Amino acid sequence: MFFELVYDKSLAQASYVIGCQAGGVAAVIDPKRDVDTYLEIARANNMKITHVLETHIHADFLSGSRELAKLTGAQMYLSDMGDKDWKYEFPHNKLKEGDHVKLGNLDFEVLHTPGHTPESISFLLTDNPATREPVMLFTGDFVFVGDVGRPDLLEQAAGLKGTQDIGAAQMYDSLKTFNKLQDFIQVWPGHGAGSACGKSLGAVPVSTVGYEKIRNWALQLLADKAAFSKELLADQPEPPRYFAMMKKLNKVDRKLLTEVPKIENLNQKAFENAKKRGLKIIDVRTPEAFSKGFLKGSLNIPNTNTFSTWMGWYMDYDEFFVLIAEENEVEELTRKLMRIGLDNIQGYITPGQLADIEGKALEHYQAIDKKEVKQQLEKGTVQVIDVRGASEYKKGHIEGAKNLFVGKLDQNLDKVSRDKPVIVHCQSGGRAAIAYSLLRANGFDNVSNYAGGWEDWSSN
């Protein structure tokens, strides 16, 4: 058997290439959209991709199943569980509980494991003829290392009221089934630490059924269904705004993108035209570099592992935008954006071009420290905006600070006074830098960034 984990750090998302070397065939489970990664793996190992499997209709990334099938001729095997609202609306092979997908000597048994979503399935792999016992379980967003999939996304992100309690009950029942599996079976989940699909995902990529039975908090609460549901729904992170669009695009027929686009480097005239058209300008530099010279109206969303997630919070899917980025970053950024379907990149300019074009018109700021925050608080005229998540704020915050989560700050600008100085902060600076740029872009001129944040404030 051939096996390779493909892990996208930008979305903490795992996909898998599993092959039968005897037959020279391979399957991909839950592929990301820039599918050239899988084509290269197959070429390097003399295999043909013939099967594409999905565990569920994803909310956090745009699946590359259809792109991969178009390029390789592979058959898609997708869930046919759940009600009419959770059916794929394009041709595919439909899978039900108990079905088997054959790949040479390999056998994937379909387990219906709802809870995260109604149609969620897991794939239980047996490697024939090496053994008749199952050896791997691909769980998607059902069981993670140390956590389980959240059941509230349909309600919180897609607005389907009343679904989170149903999902919690389904998750409880699915875990009862999981608990009966053999301890030695490896568990390969769809996400790792950093994903918004759960609240306490582990950082290691793989586990076992036995390990999860003794360490996963959810499996410790199966004796009390009410306590399980309460804990499962408590303090989940805010689901990014783009999740609802992903659910739609992964279900319906859509335009396919079978290669990574080449993004144009704009000249001064083209950049000036983009500004006149009101296109959003996204500056991907570090907060430190941004603060030394930025374009008024631009958003500072640094090129880190969370770049695509924050872009998904702020971008509409029908609007074009321009990047400020170094040339050697552009392909990576394009891949990150296409993984969540943000394809409308008008072009890019480099920081050097920005300096040449804008010159002295660029604005600057300097982050403030704890001492200055205390001085401004003593004056009693400043408003402190804590842009962390609600659960973080509940655990501790600066007295008098208002909690406005950074991902929803653009929808809550009316809750920030334009008549008082503003101090923004988060845990350690990353989100506060985004919030600072967002407020400045929306006409708040008297804004300070307390970059040390709660981590600095709460230290001795």
N, C-alpha and C positions, 0 to 999 in steps of 0.2 A: 504494500500500500504506500502511495505517495501522499504526503501531507505538508501543507504550508499555511501558516497564519499570515494574513495581510492586515496590518494594523494601521489605521489612520489616526494619528495623534490629534489632528485638528478637531475631530469629532469624537475621539475616544471610541472608535467604531471598528469592530473586528469582522473580517470576512475570511473565508476559508477555501483553499483549493485542495480537493481530495481526489486522488487518482488511483486507478487500477493499472499498475504497471504491466501486468500480463496482457491486458487488452489495449494499452496505450490510450486510454480514455480518462477524462477528468470531469469533475463537477465543481461548480463554484457556488458557495452558499452566501447569500446576502451581499452581492457585489456592490462596491461603490461605483460611481458613474464614470470616472476616468478609467476605463476598463483595459487600457493598454498594459497595465500592471499584470493582469491575469494572462493576457496573450503572450507576454514575454516569459512568464513562468512556464506556460505550456510549451512554448517553443524550446526553452532551455532544457526541458525534461522529456522532449520527444513525445508529447501527449496532445491529443485533440480534445478540446472542451466540447462535450456533447450534452451536458446537463447543467441547468441553472436552477437552483432551489432558493426559495425565500421562506423565512420563518413567519413573517406577517407583513401587513401593510405598514411600512415604516413612517415615523413622524419626524425623525431628526435628520434624515439624509435622503437624497433622491437616488433611488435604486438604479443600478446600471444593468439590471437583468435584461431589459429589452435591447439596450445597446449591444450587450454581449451576445445575445441570441442572434441579432441581425448580422453581426460580424462573423460569427462562427457557424451559424446554422443550428446551434444547440436548442434543445427543447426546454421550455420553462415549466417547472413543476411548482405550483402555487396553491395556497390553501383555498379550499372550498367550504370551510367551516364558518360559523357565524351566520348572522341573518343577512337579508338582502342589502343592507347598508354597508356590508363589509365583504363585498364581492369585487374581484378584479374585473374591469370592464374592457378587456382585450383578450385575444386568443391565448390559451395556455392549457396545460394539463392540470386538471383539478384533483386536489388531494383531500382525502377524508381520513379520519381516525382509523388506524389499522392498515392503511394502504402501505405498499412497499415499492420503493424506487430502486431498480437494479442498475448497477454501474459495474460492468464486468463481474468480478468476484465479490464486489461490495454490495451490501444491502442496507438501504435506509428505511427504517420503519417510521411511519408517521404517528406521532402522539399529539392529540389535541390538548393544548395547554393554555386555555384562555385565562384572562385575568388582567394582563397588561392591555390586551385588546381581545375582542370576542373571537377573532379568527386565528389567533396565534397557534402555531404548531411547533413542535420540536422534532428533530431527526435523530433516531437512535441507530447508530451504525454498528453493523456486524461485519468483520473482516474475514470472509470465507476464502479459502478453506483453513486459514490459520486457527480459527476458533469458531465454535457455534454460539459463544456468549457475546453479547453486545459489549463494545469497548469504549465507545464515545457517544456523548449526547450533545448535540448542537442546539442550544436553548434559546437563541435569539434574545429577546427581552423578557424571558420568563424567569430564569434563575441566573443571577450574576454571581461573581465571587463575593460572598458576604452580604448579598442583598437580593432583592427580587424586583421585578418590573413594577413601576407605579401604575395604578389603575385609574388615575384621575386625569390623564392627558386628554381623553376625549371630551371631558367636561371643561377642564381648564383652558385648553388650547383650541378645541374645535367647537365648544359651546353646546355640547350634547348633554343637557341637564339630566341628572339622575343616574348617570352611567357609572360614576365612581364607586358607589356602594355595591352595584351589581358586579362591577369588576373586582372589587375586594373579595366578595363572596366566591367568585369564580377562581380567583387566585388561591384562596384558601383550599378549595377542592382540588385544584391542580397540584398544589404542594403535597397534599395527602397522597396523590398518585406518585409523585416524585419520591416521596419518602419510602416507597415500597421497592424502589430500584436497588440493584446490587451496589454495595459501597465502592467497589473497584472501578466503576464506570467513570471515565473522565468527563468533566463538564467544560464545554467550550462555549462561552457566552458571546452575545452580540456586542457587548460594551465593557469598558473598563472605567477606572477612576476618571472623573471629569465629565462624564456624560450626565445630561439632565434627565435621563430615563429612569433614574433611581436616586436615592439620597445618600447612600454610603457604600458605593461600589469599591471593591478591592482593586489594588494596583497590579496584582499578578494576573497573567492572562488565562490561566487554567486552574481548575480545581477538580475535585472528585465528588461523587454523590456522598460518600462517607464523610468527607471533610465538611461539606455543607450541612450535613445532619448535626454535627457537633458545634459548628462555628457560626453558621448563618442565623442572624437574629430571628428571621421569619419562621424558621423551622423549629425554633424554641417555643413558639407561641401556638402551636397547633392544638394544644389541649383546651384553648380558650378562643373561640372564634371571634367573639366581640372584642377582646383585647388585641387580637391579631389585626382586625380591621381598623381599629382606632390607631394603632401604632403605624400601620401601613400608610394611612392617609395623613398622618401628622408630619408637619414640617418638611414637606416636599419642596424642592427648589422651584422657582418660578419657571414655567415652561416657555421657552422662546416663542416669539410671535409667529415665526415662520413655520412652526410645527403644523398648523392647520393647513397651510398650502402644501406641505409635503404629503400629508395624508391624501389630499386631493390628487396631486400629480402622480403619486405612486399607484393610484387606483384607476385613473382614467387613461384613455389614449392620449398621447402627447407627442410633440416633435422630439425626435431622437438626436443626440449629439454624440457622434461616434469617434470624435477625436478632439484633442485639446486645442481650442482656438488660439490663433496668433493675435496678440493684442497690439494695436498701433501705438507707436510713440508719437505723440502730438507735437506739432510745431507751435510756435507762439500764436499764430493766427487761429489755428484750430482750437487751442486752449482758450483763447479769448472768446471765441464763438461759443464754446461749451459753457463758459461762465455766463454769457449773455442769455443763453437758453435756460439758465437756472438749474443746470445739472448739479447734482450733489458731488462734492469733491471730498474724497476719502484719503486722508493722509495716514499712511501705515507706519510712519517712523515711530521710534520709541517716544514716550512722553518727554524725556529729556531733550531729544533732538527737536521735537515739535515745539517745545516751549521757547527755543532759541530763535525761532523765526517761522511763523505760520500764516497761512492765508486766511484772512477774515472770512468766516462763513464755512470753513472746512471742518470736517469731523476727524478727530484723531482716534482711529481704531488700529492699534498697533498690530503688526504681523507676528502674532504669537499663536499658540495652539487654540486660542479662543476667538481668533479673528472671524471665522465664518459664522460662529454663533452670534456674535455681536452684530455682524452685518445682517443676519437674519432677523434681528430685533428691529433694525431701523430702516431697511430697504423695502420698498414696494416692488412687486415683481414686474410691473410694467414701466418702471422708471429707469432711465439710463444714468450712468455715473462715470466719474473719472477717478483714477488712482494717482496718488503721488507716491512713487516707489522707485527703488533702484531697479535698473534693467534686469539684474540677475535674480530679482525676486518675483518678476511678473508671471512666469510660468507657474511657480508654486502658488501664488495668489489666485491665478485663474483656476487651477485645480481645486483649491479650497472653495472657491465660489461656485464652480459648476457642480460640486458635490451637494449643494443645497439649491441648485437651479437658478442661481443668480448669474444669468448669461449676458446681461445688458451692459457690458463694460465698453464704454465709448472709446477709451484709450487711456494712456498714462503719460505723465511727465515725471522726470526724475527730480529729486530735491535740488540738484544743481540747476536744472532748468527753471525750477520755481524761483530760486534766488536771482537768476538772471532776468526773468520776466518781471517779477514783482519788486525786486530790489528793496528800497527803503519803505515800501508800502507794507512789508511783512510786519506782523505784530509779535509781541514777546510777552512772556510771563515768567515769574519765578515762584516756585512752590513755597509755602510758608511752613513754619515749624510749630511745635506744641506751645512754645512760649508766646508766639504771636497770637495763636488761637485763644489762649487764656486771656491775653491782654484785650482782645476784641470782645470776648465774652464779658469781661468785667465792665466794659463800656455799656453793655446792654442794648446795643443797636444792631447787632449782627444776627443773621439767621444761619444756623448750621444745618446742612442737608446731608444726611447719612444715606448713601446710595447703595448700601448692601441689601441683601435679601431680608425678608421679614423675619425669618428664623434666626439669622445672625443678629439682627437688631434686638430681638427679644432676649438674647443671651447677655446683652450688655451694650450700652451706648452712652454717648456724651449727654449729660443732663440737658434737656431742652431741645435736643436735636430732633428734626423732623425726618421720618423715614420715607424716602421716595426712591424706590428701586430704580437703578440706572436704566434697565431695559424698558421701563415704562415712563421714564422722566419726560420724554417728548410729549407724552399724553397728559402730563400733569404739570405743565408749565404755569398754569393758573394758580397752582398752590405755592409758587415761589414768588415772593414780593419783589417787585422791581424798584421799590423805594428804599430797600435796605441792602447793605453789603451782604454777599453770600459767601459762605465757606462750604466747599464740598469735600467729602472724604468717604473712603470705603474701608476695607480691612488693611491694605498695605500699599495702595496707590494706583493699581491698574485701572480699576473701574472709575475712580475719581477723575483720572485724566480724560477718560471718555466723557464723563459728565461735564467737566469743565469746558471742553470743546463744544459740547452740545448746547450748553447755556450761552456761551459766547456767540455761537452761530445763530442763536435765536434772540439776540439783542440784549442779553444781560451783560453789561459792561463792568460792573463792580463785583467780580467773582475772584475768589482765591481758592487754590487747590492745596489742601492739607494732605500732602503726599504720604506722610507717615501713617495716617489713618488710625483706626482703632487699635491696631497692633502696637503703634507707638504710644498712643494715649493711655492704654491700659498697662503699659510696662512701668516698672519702678524708675 
